[in-house]
Amino acid sequence: MNHRIGQWIFGLGVGLLVAVLAFRWATDPLPRAERQLEESVVAAARTQLETTLSISKLDLVDPLAPDRKVGKAYVYRAGEGWEVSGYYRRGEDDPWHPFLITLDASRVMTHLRIKDPAFIDWATVNPAIEVIP
C-alpha cells in the first residue's frame, strides 16, 4: 500500500514537471523572435543575390525554400553579421550552383562566394564576388 502511494506521488510530480516545462517551452517568445530575424536575413540575402548577379529568372534553394535533393542550406551568425548558404540556377537546363553570401549587421552584402564559371569575369570587376572554379 505504501509503495503504491509513492508511485502515485512520483507520477504526479513527474507529470506536473513535464507540464510546466512544456508550457514554458511553448510560450517562450525567444525562438520565434530568432526565427523571424533569420527569415528577414534570408530575404535580404535573396535580394542581394538577385541584385548582384542580375539574373531575371533565378531559382533558389535557401533556408526558407529548402530542397534536400539539391543540398542543405544554412543561415547563421558570423560575428556581427550573417552568412547564408544555398543554391541557385538560372533556368531548368542550368545545374545548381552553390553560394555563400556574407551580410554585415545592416544586412548589406560584404562577400559572395559562388561556384559558377559564368561569373569569372565579374570577380575581376567586383572584389566582393569570389568565383570558385
Phi, psi and omega in degrees: 000313178298323180295321181291322178294320177297322178295319178296315180296316178298314180299316178294321179296314179294318179299317178295318179297315179297319180296317180294315180295321178295320178296315180296321180292319183289331183259003180288119183280345185297315178298324178292320179294319178296319179297317178297321178296315179297321178297320179292326177294316179295320177298319177294322178295320177301312181298315180297319180296313180297321179291316183293316183277345179050051179251126182286319180249100184238116174270131184239142166239114180218183182301337178272339178229071184285150174213100186295341177292329180276313182159172180275150179230143185226154167227130181205158179286142177225092184068237179274344184250208184221157171230135180232130178242159179175203182221150174221161170212156185270352180176179183299326183277345183276140175287164179286136180244126178286150176219155172222116182247133179253128179244146175277186184297333179268012176065038174251137183295130174250335181204142177226121177248122181228156175244082183209107183297344180293341184250019181298321179295328180294328182294331178284332181274319184246112183290347179281347181258130176238121180255124178265125181291000000 
